[in-house]
Amino acid sequence: MAKKTSFEGRVKRHKRIRKALRGTPERPRLAVFRSLRHLSAQVIDDINGKTICSIHSASKELTGSLG
């Protein structure tokens, strides 16, 4: 029995998780990234491979409203 590398295990987990998390045009996927200073969010349609919209807390539209 061959020993699996950590990379192979990571790829297998990635495929298993991505199979359940699929964004459609009717119900897109929301991806949020949080750093120590800023937030970033994207609404993604995985069927077409397109980002529908995105926002970043450092953008000019949000900088004044966040305080």
C-alpha atoms as a printed R data frame, in Angstrom:
   type eleno elety resid chain resno       x      y       z
1  ATOM     1    CA   MET     A     1   0.000  0.000   0.000
2  ATOM     2    CA   ALA     A     2   1.497  3.311  -1.092
3  ATOM     3    CA   LYS     A     3   1.733  6.197   1.341
4  ATOM     4    CA   LYS     A     4  -0.277  9.280   0.334
5  ATOM     5    CA   THR     A     5   1.428 12.613   0.351
6  ATOM     6    CA   SER     A     6  -0.069 15.609   2.133
7  ATOM     7    CA   PHE     A     7  -0.635 17.256  -1.255
8  ATOM     8    CA   GLU     A     8  -2.785 14.355  -2.473
9  ATOM     9    CA   GLY     A     9  -4.837 14.481   0.706
10 ATOM    10    CA   ARG     A    10  -5.336 18.232   0.349
11 ATOM    11    CA   VAL     A    11  -6.490 17.883  -3.261
12 ATOM    12    CA   LYS     A    12  -8.921 15.125  -2.298
13 ATOM    13    CA   ARG     A    13 -10.403 17.240   0.524
14 ATOM    14    CA   HIS     A    14 -10.629 20.249  -1.783
15 ATOM    15    CA   LYS     A    15 -12.601 18.281  -4.404
16 ATOM    16    CA   ARG     A    16 -14.940 16.809  -1.787
17 ATOM    17    CA   ILE     A    17 -15.735 20.206  -0.277
18 ATOM    18    CA   ARG     A    18 -16.079 22.003  -3.627
19 ATOM    19    CA   LYS     A    19 -18.550 19.352  -4.803
20 ATOM    20    CA   ALA     A    20 -20.984 20.464  -2.091
21 ATOM    21    CA   LEU     A    21 -20.305 24.201  -2.401
22 ATOM    22    CA   ARG     A    22 -21.343 25.200  -5.897
23 ATOM    23    CA   GLY     A    23 -22.745 28.630  -6.748
24 ATOM    24    CA   THR     A    24 -25.451 28.902  -9.413
25 ATOM    25    CA   PRO     A    25 -26.931 31.987 -11.107
26 ATOM    26    CA   GLU     A    26 -30.082 31.548  -8.987
27 ATOM    27    CA   ARG     A    27 -28.146 31.052  -5.725
28 ATOM    28    CA   PRO     A    28 -24.579 32.335  -6.012
29 ATOM    29    CA   ARG     A    29 -21.795 31.550  -3.557
30 ATOM    30    CA   LEU     A    30 -20.656 34.228  -1.112
31 ATOM    31    CA   ALA     A    31 -16.918 34.225  -0.392
32 ATOM    32    CA   VAL     A    32 -15.690 36.398   2.478
33 ATOM    33    CA   PHE     A    33 -12.046 37.120   3.279
34 ATOM    34    CA   ARG     A    34 -11.182 38.747   6.585
35 ATOM    35    CA   SER     A    35  -7.771 40.186   7.341
36 ATOM    36    CA   LEU     A    36  -6.711 42.059  10.453
37 ATOM    37    CA   ARG     A    37  -7.515 45.420   8.870
38 ATOM    38    CA   HIS     A    38 -10.058 44.863   6.084
39 ATOM    39    CA   LEU     A    39 -12.932 42.728   4.838
40 ATOM    40    CA   SER     A    40 -13.483 41.567   1.287
41 ATOM    41    CA   ALA     A    41 -16.572 39.819  -0.114
42 ATOM    42    CA   GLN     A    42 -17.408 38.323  -3.513
43 ATOM    43    CA   VAL     A    43 -20.617 36.899  -4.951
44 ATOM    44    CA   ILE     A    44 -19.591 34.112  -7.347
45 ATOM    45    CA   ASP     A    45 -21.434 32.145 -10.048
46 ATOM    46    CA   ASP     A    46 -19.465 28.888 -10.334
47 ATOM    47    CA   ILE     A    47 -21.402 27.543 -13.326
48 ATOM    48    CA   ASN     A    48 -20.242 30.391 -15.582
49 ATOM    49    CA   GLY     A    49 -17.014 30.984 -13.665
50 ATOM    50    CA   LYS     A    50 -17.811 34.673 -13.101
51 ATOM    51    CA   THR     A    51 -17.666 37.011 -10.134
52 ATOM    52    CA   ILE     A    52 -21.021 38.793 -10.097
53 ATOM    53    CA   CYS     A    53 -19.951 41.550  -7.705
54 ATOM    54    CA   SER     A    54 -17.288 42.246  -5.125
55 ATOM    55    CA   ILE     A    55 -16.604 44.774  -2.389
56 ATOM    56    CA   HIS     A    56 -13.583 45.588  -0.263
57 ATOM    57    CA   SER     A    57 -13.640 47.602   2.971
58 ATOM    58    CA   ALA     A    58 -10.746 49.772   1.763
59 ATOM    59    CA   SER     A    59 -12.723 50.910  -1.315
60 ATOM    60    CA   LYS     A    60 -13.630 54.593  -1.636
61 ATOM    61    CA   GLU     A    61 -17.382 53.901  -1.343
62 ATOM    62    CA   LEU     A    62 -17.035 52.309   2.103
63 ATOM    63    CA   THR     A    63 -14.115 54.181   3.671
64 ATOM    64    CA   GLY     A    64 -16.192 57.110   4.918
65 ATOM    65    CA   SER     A    65 -19.229 55.095   6.045
66 ATOM    66    CA   LEU     A    66 -17.330 52.629   8.242
67 ATOM    67    CA   GLY     A    67 -15.998 55.300  10.565
